[in-house]
Structure formats: C-alpha cells, structure tokens
Amino acid sequence: MACRRWQAMLGISLMITAACVVFALALEDVVSQVAVLKGGQQLREQHAVTFTPYYPSDGEPSQVGTDTIQFVIDQINDQKGYTAIINNMGLDDPEFADGHLTLILFGDVISDLFPELQLCESVPCAMQGSKLAGENMDSVNIAGENIPVVGTLPAGATFFDPSAAGLPLDNRIVIRAPSNLLPLLSPIEQEEAIARTVLLDPEAKAVGTFVKMSANSGLFLIPHDIAVDQPQRFREIMGRSAIYIVGMLSFLLLVFIAFVSSARLTIRQEHRAFKIRVMYGATPFHISLRIGGFLAAVVLIPPITILTLLLCYLHLAGAPSPNVPLWVMLGILVTFFILWLWSMRSTKKIGG
C-alpha cells in the first residue's frame, strides 16, 4: 500500500522524520540546560565568580606569573576557590593516563560543592569513570608524583563546569591533585588552570587583584557572577528552545493531519481489495496487520531508525542528556497506535 504511493508517502515520512529529529535535539538542549542550572545551584548559593579568558593573539601559551599561581593556591588552601584542567593536561605525553580523557581537580572544597560525584577524599587520589572500570590502572603520574587510582565513579556522573556546562565522566579519569603541583605544570596547563579558576564569594578587591595579575601575564580574564549570569543565560536559551519546540510540534501536527487525510483516502481506495481478501478467508486480524504495516512504513520505521542513530551518536559524543530521543520515540509509538486504532475503526465494516 505504501510502495504503490511511494512519492506521497516518502514526502510525508521525510517531513515526520526531520521534525522528530529537530524536536529531539531542541528537547535535549532544554534538558541539558535544566541539568546545568541544577548542577550550578551550590555555586550560585556561594556567589561563585568565574572567568572568561581572552588568550594572547600570537597563539602561544601565556607565561603565568608565580604571583598568579600563588594567589590561586592560597584561595584553594583557604577553601575559597578551586580550579580544574579539562583539555590541556598531558598534551605532550600521549601515554598520560593511558591515553584516556582526564579531569584534574584542585581544591578540597569540590567534595562539598558536588557531593553527588562521590569523589575520593584522601588527596591526592584518582577515580575511573564507570565505563573504564575494567581498566587495570594503578596510578597516574603528574609532575613526577604518582597519584593512586582508588575507585570508580557512579554511572552517569557529570561534573558541572561553568565554562563547559555538564561534563560526562563515564569515560574520564578524575584526578584530585594537591595545589602544590600547580607551579610544576607546563605553561599551557597552568594557563587553563588559571582560566578555569572559580572563586567562592570573593571580595571585589580579590577579584580585581586576580584579574590584574593575570593581565600582567598576557591572559585577560572577564569575571562573571554565576548567581546573576547563569539564570539570565538560562532564560535566553529557554526562550529560543521554546520557539523551536513549539514550531516543531506545530509542524508535526500539520504533517500528521495531512497524513491522516492521505491515509483515509488510501484506505477508501483499498476497500474493495480488503473485501476480496475477506472473501478468501482473511480475518480482521490479517486486515489489521496489513493496515498496521502501511502505517509503520510511513510514520514509525523511518523516524525510529533515525532517532536510534541519533541516540547512539549522543551516547558516543558524551552528551549530558543522551536519552532524550527515547522520549520522542515513545511519542511516535503512541501516535502510531492511535492512528492504527483509528484506521481499524474506519475498516470495521469490511466483511460484515
């Protein structure tokens, strides 16, 4: 039935599939932003200040001054801040952490800010992501110090980073390093550590001093108060996402209305063929399977296939909310069964 009308059915199917994919992506963004807002709750309560870096134009790592490093160390030791290295650790050593992605954390206060991560307590220490649990790794060497790997993080653990939002940890080695290792790191590692510094409820004078010292090293930092900036950014993102979601839902509704009209015409055209099949022994169950196959070929199989591929991609890419396509698949399944029941009611008089 679908193949004989392949041009019209293919067009409708492609529109449904495209709308479902865009809807899933917009919904994934909304769910991720909600998770980010939830993850930053502790930082908002602490009136945390983060920094947006502007790097030197020559492309070389800034030569962070010892006074800047010492300032960060003092803030960490006084429980007034923390920092992290996500991207630039061990760039000149392909064998660092056996080639796995890492997250280096400096600051004891992190355990209090993110208790859901269940981080190891005895610094220095390291933990494996849940998907790396089978790896035989005893320790990680940073600046000549061996840091023991002592456990595994909970499945689905996500670290909230003000710059990177939700950072999935299932495929990462999370290392809690002592602050006295900061002066021993390479310039590019120190640069990222300075740029990712988070100060907790700091005085304006302390923020100004830190920005000035960084600028003297060629690294220009713009401070942001998370309690002010994050909710505002969240509202802007939600507004844009709502436009996409409402638009896609409206488009999907119009496409399904067009498909229902087309399906009604198709079933009416097939009415004679259905009666002939009933005369030769076809039961209502057989008729329902034939109609269900027609509907599945248009509104079920194509979008489910593409959404499954999207689901796999989001998992592989480490998206903060990779299971959102499953919700859209559930909606497609419910819609399919509603259309199937409606179609069966339209053909209930076949065969008496």
Protein Blocks (a to p, Z undefined) as FASTA:
>chain_A
ZZmmmmmmmmmmmmmmmmmmmmmmmmmmmmmmmmmmmmmmmmmmnopacddddddfklpa
cdddfklmmmmmmmmmnopaccddfklgokllmkgghhpacdddedjklmmmmmmnopaf
bdcdddddfklmmpccfbdceehiacddfbdcdehiacddfklopadfklcccddddfkl
mmmpcfklmmmmmmmpccehiafklmmmmmmmmmmnopacddddfklmmmmmmmmmmmmm
mmmmmmmmmmmmmmmmmmmmmmmmmmmmmmmmmmmmmmnopafklmmmmmmmmmmmmmmm
mmmmmmmmmmmmmmmnopablmlmmmmmmmmmmmmmmmmmmmmmmmmmggZZ
